[in-house]
């Protein structure tokens, strides 16, 4: 099955391609010939994911999906949350975002956090959403050179390594995005089974 992924983020595209394998052919916006930056104007991951997938569906008429992710830190009342990519400003600097988080957490003992991803899938003009959550902790200084975003300061529960220390295959064992994608794949398999019965 071929799906357009409403993203220009090559890191996210690579993660989901590594997870999907042969089940789904994931086509990036670039490969689909779509050269736009889709706005994320809303206050929830669900609404932003929906906005992105519907934008692509209306442009192409093709089945597609989008994803929005937030890092939610307990001691910061769920920040940066939906503003994760632009937490330190519109430049979307990973380094500046990390510095802002670490500065805000400097005097706090609770380092619990979670990554939450919401996928919006549109098939034949019908939308379904899937959520994936990865619980973990924020560490006091960045470790690792892989990954992107907040990966160098996030250690998922069940590991002693930050996301930025892990190859994609290892990260995908914990990854919020692949947990949501697993639900998407299961949903598509159910649809396929139902259509052949």
Residue pairs with C-beta under 8 A, 6 or more apart in sequence:
1 23
1 24
1 25
1 63
1 188
1 192
2 24
2 25
2 27
2 62
2 63
3 24
3 25
3 26
3 27
3 63
3 64
3 65
3 121
4 27
4 28
4 29
4 32
4 34
4 56
4 60
4 62
4 63
4 64
4 65
5 12
5 13
5 16
5 26
5 27
5 28
5 29
5 64
5 65
5 66
5 67
6 29
6 38
6 52
6 53
6 55
6 56
6 64
6 65
6 66
6 67
7 13
7 28
7 29
7 52
7 66
7 67
8 28
8 29
8 30
8 37
9 148
10 28
11 147
11 148
11 149
12 67
12 177
13 26
13 28
14 168
15 168
15 171
15 172
15 175
15 177
15 178
16 26
16 67
16 177
16 178
16 181
17 26
18 168
18 169
18 172
19 172
19 175
19 177
19 178
19 181
19 182
20 26
20 181
20 185
23 185
23 188
24 185
24 188
29 35
29 36
29 56
32 56
32 60
32 62
34 56
34 59
34 60
36 55
36 59
38 51
38 52
38 55
38 56
38 66
39 51
40 48
40 51
40 52
40 68
40 82
40 85
41 48
41 51
42 48
42 51
42 82
43 82
44 82
45 68
45 69
45 70
45 81
45 82
45 116
45 117
45 118
46 68
46 118
46 120
46 129
48 68
48 82
49 66
49 67
49 68
49 118
49 119
49 120
49 129
50 66
50 120
50 127
50 129
52 66
52 67
52 68
52 120
53 64
53 65
53 66
53 120
53 121
53 122
53 127
54 120
54 122
54 127
56 62
56 64
56 66
57 63
57 64
57 122
57 125
63 121
63 122
63 123
63 124
64 121
64 122
65 119
65 120
65 121
65 122
65 184
66 119
66 120
67 117
67 118
67 119
67 120
67 177
67 180
68 82
68 117
68 118
69 84
69 115
69 116
69 117
69 118
69 176
69 177
70 80
70 81
70 82
70 83
70 84
70 115
70 116
71 80
71 81
71 84
71 101
71 113
71 114
71 115
71 149
71 150
71 154
72 78
72 79
72 81
72 113
72 114
72 115
72 116
73 79
73 80
73 101
73 105
73 112
73 113
73 138
74 110
74 112
74 113
75 105
75 108
75 110
75 111
75 112
76 101
76 104
76 105
79 87
79 104
80 87
80 97
80 100
80 101
84 97
84 149
84 150
85 92
85 97
85 149
86 92
87 97
87 100
87 101
88 96
88 97
88 99
88 100
89 96
94 148
94 149
94 150
97 149
97 150
98 142
98 150
98 152
98 153
101 138
101 150
101 153
102 138
102 140
102 141
102 153
105 111
105 138
111 137
111 138
111 139
112 135
112 136
112 137
113 135
113 136
113 137
113 138
113 154
114 133
114 134
114 135
114 136
114 176
115 133
115 134
115 136
115 150
115 154
115 175
115 176
116 131
116 132
116 133
116 176
117 131
117 132
117 133
117 176
117 177
117 179
117 180
118 129
118 130
118 131
118 180
119 129
119 130
119 131
119 132
119 177
119 180
119 181
119 183
119 184
120 127
120 128
120 129
121 127
121 128
121 129
121 130
121 184
121 187
123 188
123 191
128 187
130 180
130 181
130 183
130 184
130 187
131 180
131 183
132 175
132 176
132 177
132 178
132 179
132 180
132 181
132 182
132 183
133 176
133 179
134 156
134 157
134 174
134 175
134 176
134 179
135 156
135 157
136 154
136 155
136 156
136 157
136 159
136 174
137 154
137 155
137 157
138 153
138 154
139 153
139 154
139 155
139 162
141 153
142 152
142 153
142 162
142 164
143 152
143 153
143 161
143 162
143 164
143 165
144 151
144 152
144 161
144 162
144 163
144 164
144 165
144 166
145 152
145 164
146 163
146 164
146 165
146 166
146 167
146 171
147 163
147 164
147 166
147 171
150 163
151 162
151 163
151 164
151 171
152 162
152 163
152 164
153 162
154 162
154 163
155 161
155 162
155 163
156 163
156 174
157 174
158 174
159 166
159 174
161 170
163 171
163 174
163 175
172 178
